[in-house]
Amino acid sequence: MEMQLESEQLEDYLIESVEVDFSHSAVAALADELSRETDSEIAFVRKAFEYVRDHISHTWDIQSTRVTSSASGALLHREGICYAKSMLLCALLRSRDVPAGFCYQRLTLGDTPDTGYVIHALNGVYLQSLGRWVRLDARGNKPGIDAQFSLEEEQLAFPVRTHYEEIDYPTIYIHPYPSTVEVLKRAKNAKDMYLRQLPSAL
């Protein structure tokens, strides 16, 4: 799929915000640690992606009720749904001047359309050494989900099934989409939020 940019200015994809709070001491410390362990831009991006994917639990997978709504919140509590995990990956990358943004898919909540639809978040990342954008999905793997760092062919958490009216949105956004931020701020219980409150379309 050909991606579309919300902005042609790469510096816009380096902005700090309330959600992408890369100056937070915990986020900055982790970025420093991951950077020291790698010797190239691509190696750092892979390391950051795999850290968020593997070390920050997806809230639904662990059946937690906690709602995290920022990069630092996801890191401090070591959990979040895809919205918060994408904020953390974005923050880690931006802290090291790697342009990153937010991408979205409209997926069925369960296996079929009768379960309803939800918006799923992932990241778009600009690799300056390659001169192109790639998409990475740090949702977290489990049986049936196998997202990987790949520069050849995307390997995301979920294939988009157009026959079920699922949608792969092409835009790489600078900031998390407003409705995804609002639901995190409003929700009190992550389980209830996941099942009943997530936006169903952009």
Salt bridges, closest charged atoms under 4 A:
GLU19 OE2 - LYS185 NZ 3.98
ASP32 OD1 - ARG96 NH2 1.80
GLU37 OE1 - LYS47 NZ 3.42
GLU50 OE2 - ARG46 NH1 3.71
ASP54 OD1 - ARG53 NE 2.63
ASP61 OD2 - ARG139 NH1 2.79
ASP61 OD1 - LYS142 NZ 3.13
GLU79 OE2 - ARG66 NE 3.59
ASP137 OD2 - HIS120 NE2 2.74
GLU154 OE2 - ARG135 NE 2.68
GLU166 OE2 - ARG161 NH2 2.96
ASP168 OD1 - ARG135 NH1 2.87
ASP192 OD1 - ARG196 NH1 2.72
